[in-house]
Amino acid sequence: MVNSFIQGAISRSNRNRLLFSGFLILVVVGAAVLSYRYLFNFVRGPFPVTVEQIETISDIESHQEYYVTIENKDVFDSSYYYYTESGGVETITESYLIMLLDEKILLIEVDGSVDEDDLPISYTGSLVPIPERINREVITDIVSEDDRLEGLFLPYMLDASDFRGSGAIGLGIGGLALLGGLYGFFTGIGRNNNPDSHPIMKQLAQFGDPTLTREQIDQDMGENHKQFQTLHFTRRWLINTGSGTQITRYGDLMWVYKQVTQHRTNGIPTGKTYSAVIYDRFGMVITINAKEEQVEQLLETIYSYAPWAIYDHSPELVNAWNKNRVEFIAQVDQRKAQSGAQKIA
């Protein structure tokens, strides 16, 4: 294919798609590598452990199997817990239990409140370093009441809260991101190998033979023409080269208007932004942001190319476009036909 505007647009689109998709794949793979230890436990755990095995762990942060289940009847309520208060009502969020091992003591954090007269003997959770806050507010206080416990608490605790909940959400998001990245990557490769399958070429097919249309656009873009920001006014085509590539014919312009957006901070008006919004018969929307005076000038320029389009905005027009577009387009086509008849006369 000879170097051309359309070829360049397709090449840029494919390149950006491949770069973004590749980046997305790398992010997901990188996150999986960094989270390997958690994923290993998520998939393979919980691992049953004995009292003896718990006591032999020297460095919990490097210990591979940390999502575990341990059984021991020597479990007691420490009477320490955290709570929230709302409307004078206390809600216990975490409670702390003490499990007596052979030579050490394991602190267990469970969600909600506990019944000290009916404590389970089996607990499943993740072995994690004891946070400084808990060490200071729970363990230190317990030891201060009985100095015989000094040095007996393990430097890690069993967090018996939901281990897989957040991981399942993360895996779902990561899986979708990976699928999206792979789809985008292989789609980009396919479009590189077959440029005619690119959406730009499918867009051109709306106007007839896409090959002939492409030749027209390449020719027009190679000629001198008006341009406003990324919007090109060629001899036969209106082309936006902003985010992606949008192409339409002047004869297909249906609805054009100025959009004003009022911005507020804490309810106080802080300024306005202005846009020219352009619709064609196929539902494509081109939005160009600019200063108010520039938007007005842009609308005048568009009018000089497509005077038959509707240059207004109202709830009635929005409703007509959204709910009865066929009739909307028919009315604009009638205006265009009348405009052509007047020129001939």
C-alpha positions in Angstrom: 0.0 0.0 0.0 1.3 3.4 -1.0 2.0 5.7 2.0 -1.1 7.7 2.6 -3.2 9.5 5.3 -5.4 6.5 5.8 -2.5 4.1 6.0 -0.8 6.4 8.5 -4.0 6.5 10.6 -4.3 2.8 10.6 -0.6 2.3 11.4 -0.8 4.7 14.4 -4.0 3.1 15.6 -2.5 -0.4 15.4 0.7 0.8 17.1 -1.1 2.4 20.0 -3.3 -0.6 20.4 -0.3 -3.0 20.5 1.6 -0.7 22.9 -1.4 -0.3 25.3 -2.3 -4.0 25.2 1.3 -5.1 25.7 1.6 -2.7 28.6 -1.6 -4.1 30.1 -0.4 -7.6 29.8 2.9 -6.7 31.4 1.2 -5.0 34.3 -1.0 -8.1 34.9 1.9 -10.5 34.6 4.0 -8.3 36.8 1.3 -8.1 39.5 1.0 -11.9 39.4 4.7 -12.3 39.9 4.8 -9.9 42.8 1.7 -11.6 44.3 3.0 -15.1 43.7 3.1 -16.0 47.4 -0.5 -14.9 47.9 -1.7 -16.6 44.7 0.1 -19.8 45.8 -1.8 -19.8 49.1 -5.0 -18.7 47.5 -5.0 -21.7 45.1 -3.3 -24.4 47.3 -4.3 -23.4 50.8 -5.4 -23.6 53.5 -2.5 -25.8 54.6 -3.1 -27.9 57.8 -0.4 -27.2 60.4 0.3 -28.6 63.8 1.2 -26.8 67.0 4.8 -27.9 66.6 5.0 -26.6 63.0 3.6 -23.2 64.0 6.3 -22.8 66.7 9.2 -23.6 64.3 8.5 -20.8 61.9 11.3 -18.2 62.2 10.4 -15.7 59.5 6.7 -15.6 58.6 7.2 -13.1 55.8 9.3 -15.5 53.8 7.4 -18.6 54.8 5.7 -20.0 51.7 2.6 -21.7 53.2 1.1 -19.0 55.4 -2.6 -19.6 54.8 -3.2 -22.3 57.3 -5.7 -24.3 59.4 -4.8 -25.2 62.9 -6.7 -27.2 65.5 -6.1 -26.8 69.3 -8.6 -27.0 72.1 -6.5 -24.7 74.3 -8.0 -21.4 73.0 -9.2 -18.6 75.3 -10.8 -15.3 74.9 -8.3 -12.5 75.7 -11.2 -10.1 76.4 -9.6 -7.6 74.1 -11.5 -6.3 71.1 -12.0 -3.3 68.8 -15.4 -1.7 68.3 -17.1 1.1 66.5 -19.8 3.3 68.0 -22.8 4.8 66.2 -25.8 6.3 67.9 -24.7 5.0 71.3 -24.5 1.5 70.0 -21.2 -0.4 70.1 -20.4 -2.9 67.3 -17.4 -5.2 67.8 -15.3 -5.4 64.7 -12.4 -7.6 65.8 -11.8 -9.8 68.8 -8.6 -11.4 70.0 -8.1 -15.0 71.2 -5.1 -16.7 72.8 -4.1 -20.2 71.6 -1.7 -21.9 74.0 0.9 -23.9 72.1 3.6 -26.2 73.5 6.0 -23.4 74.5 4.6 -20.3 72.9 1.3 -18.4 72.5 -0.4 -17.6 69.2 -2.6 -14.5 69.0 -5.7 -15.0 66.8 -7.7 -12.1 65.3 -11.3 -13.0 64.4 -14.1 -10.8 62.9 -16.8 -9.6 65.2 -17.5 -10.8 68.7 -16.9 -14.2 70.2 -18.7 -16.4 72.8 -16.0 -17.3 75.3 -18.0 -20.3 76.5 -18.3 -21.8 73.0 -15.0 -21.2 71.2 -14.1 -23.3 68.2 -11.0 -25.5 68.3 -10.2 -25.1 64.6 -9.1 -21.8 63.0 -8.3 -20.9 59.4 -6.5 -17.7 58.4 -3.2 -16.2 57.3 -0.1 -16.0 59.5 1.0 -12.4 59.4 3.4 -10.2 61.4 1.7 -8.6 64.4 0.9 -4.9 63.6 2.6 -2.4 65.9 -0.8 -1.1 67.1 -2.0 -4.5 68.1 1.3 -5.3 69.7 1.1 -2.1 71.7 -2.5 -2.1 72.6 -3.2 -5.8 73.1 -0.1 -7.9 73.7 1.8 -5.4 75.8 -1.4 -4.8 78.0 -1.8 -8.6 78.4 1.8 -9.1 79.4 1.6 -6.1 81.8 -1.1 -8.0 83.7 0.9 -11.2 83.9 4.7 -10.8 83.5 5.0 -14.6 83.2 3.8 -14.2 79.6 6.7 -12.0 78.7 8.4 -13.3 75.5 5.9 -16.1 75.0 3.9 -14.5 72.3 4.9 -15.4 68.8 5.9 -12.4 66.6 3.1 -13.2 64.2 -0.6 -13.9 64.6 -3.3 -15.8 62.8 -5.6 -13.4 61.0 -8.8 -15.4 60.7 -10.7 -12.9 58.6 -11.7 -13.6 55.0 -8.5 -14.5 53.1 -9.9 -15.1 49.6 -12.5 -12.3 49.4 -10.3 -9.4 48.2 -8.2 -11.9 46.2 -11.2 -13.2 44.3 -12.0 -9.6 43.3 -8.4 -8.9 42.3 -8.2 -12.2 40.3 -11.4 -11.3 38.5 -10.2 -7.8 37.6 -6.7 -9.2 36.7 -8.3 -11.9 34.6 -10.5 -9.5 32.7 -7.5 -7.1 32.2 -5.4 -10.0 30.9 -8.1 -11.2 28.5 -8.6 -7.6 27.3 -4.8 -7.1 26.8 -4.5 -10.4 24.9 -7.5 -9.6 22.7 -6.2 -6.1 21.9 -2.7 -7.5 21.2 -3.8 -10.2 18.8 -6.4 -7.9 17.2 -3.7 -5.4 16.6 -1.5 -8.0 15.0 -4.4 -9.1 12.8 -5.1 -5.6 11.7 -1.4 -5.1 10.9 -1.5 -8.1 8.7 -4.8 -7.2 7.1 -5.3 -3.4 7.1 -8.7 -3.8 5.4 -10.1 -5.3 8.6 -9.4 -2.1 10.5 -12.4 -0.2 11.8 -11.3 2.9 9.8 -11.8 0.8 6.6 -15.1 -0.4 7.9 -16.1 3.2 8.6 -15.2 4.1 5.0 -17.4 1.3 3.7 -20.4 3.4 4.9 -19.7 5.7 2.0 -19.4 3.0 -0.7 -16.3 1.3 -2.0 -13.7 1.8 0.8 -10.8 1.6 -1.6 -12.2 4.4 -3.7 -13.1 6.4 -0.6 -9.7 6.0 0.8 -8.2 7.3 -2.5 -10.5 10.4 -2.3 -9.5 11.1 1.3 -5.8 10.7 0.6 -6.1 13.0 -2.3 -8.1 15.6 -0.4 -5.8 15.5 2.7 -2.8 16.0 0.4 -4.3 19.3 -0.9 -4.4 22.7 0.9 -7.4 22.9 3.2 -8.8 24.6 6.2 -8.0 23.2 9.6 -9.2 24.0 13.1 -7.3 22.1 15.8 -7.6 18.5 14.8 -10.6 19.1 12.5 -9.8 19.1 8.7 -12.1 20.7 6.2 -11.1 19.1 2.9 -12.8 19.5 -0.4 -15.2 16.6 0.1 -14.6 15.3 3.7 -14.7 16.5 7.3 -12.0 14.6 9.1 -11.1 14.7 12.8 -7.6 13.4 13.7 -8.0 13.9 17.4 -8.6 10.8 19.5 -8.7 8.2 16.8 -9.8 9.1 13.3 -13.3 10.2 12.5 -14.4 10.7 8.9 -17.7 11.9 7.4 -19.0 13.7 4.3 -20.5 17.2 4.5 -23.7 15.8 3.0 -24.0 13.5 6.0 -23.9 16.2 8.7 -27.2 16.3 10.5 -26.9 18.2 13.7 -24.4 20.8 15.0 -24.6 22.9 18.1 -22.6 24.7 20.8 -22.4 23.0 24.1 -21.8 25.0 27.3 -20.7 23.2 30.5 -21.0 25.1 33.8 -18.4 24.0 36.3 -19.0 24.4 40.1 -17.0 23.9 43.2 -19.0 23.4 46.4 -22.0 24.8 44.5 -20.1 28.0 43.5 -19.8 28.6 39.7 -16.1 28.4 38.8 -16.2 28.8 35.0 -17.6 27.4 31.8 -16.2 25.3 29.0 -17.4 25.4 25.4 -17.5 22.7 22.7 -18.8 22.3 19.2 -20.7 19.0 18.9 -21.2 17.5 15.4 -23.4 14.5 14.6 -23.6 12.7 11.3 -26.3 10.4 9.9 -24.4 7.3 11.1 -24.4 8.4 14.7 -20.8 9.5 14.8 -20.2 12.4 17.2 -17.3 14.8 16.9 -16.6 17.1 19.8 -14.2 20.0 19.6 -13.4 22.0 22.7 -12.3 25.6 22.4 -12.9 29.1 23.6 -16.4 30.5 23.1 -15.5 32.8 20.3 -13.6 30.0 18.5 -16.5 27.6 18.9 -18.8 30.3 17.3 -16.3 30.7 14.4 -16.1 26.9 14.0 -19.9 26.6 13.8 -19.9 29.3 11.1 -17.3 27.4 9.1 -19.3 24.2 9.4 -22.4 26.0 8.3 -20.7 27.2 5.1 -20.1 23.5 4.2 -23.4 22.1 5.4 -26.1 24.8 5.7 -28.9 22.2 5.7 -27.9 20.7 9.1 -29.8 21.7 12.3 -27.8 24.3 14.2 -29.7 24.4 17.6 -30.0 22.5 20.8 -33.1 21.8 22.9 -34.6 19.0 24.9 -37.0 18.4 22.0 -34.2 18.0 19.5 -32.4 15.6 21.9 -35.5 13.5 22.3 -36.1 13.5 18.5 -32.5 12.4 17.8 -32.6 9.6 20.5 -36.1 8.3 19.9 -37.0 9.1 16.3 -33.7 9.4 14.5 -35.0 8.2 11.1 -37.5 11.1 11.0 -34.9 13.5 12.2 -32.5 12.5 9.4 -35.4 12.6 6.9 -36.2 16.2 7.8 -32.5 17.2 7.4 -32.3 15.5 4.1 -35.4 17.4 3.0 -33.7 20.6 4.0 -30.7 19.6 2.1 -32.8 18.9 -1.0 -34.5 22.2 -0.7 -31.1 23.9 -0.3 -29.9 22.3 -3.5 -33.1 23.2 -5.4 -32.6 26.9 -4.4 -29.0 26.9 -5.6 -30.1 25.5 -9.0 -32.9 28.1 -9.2 
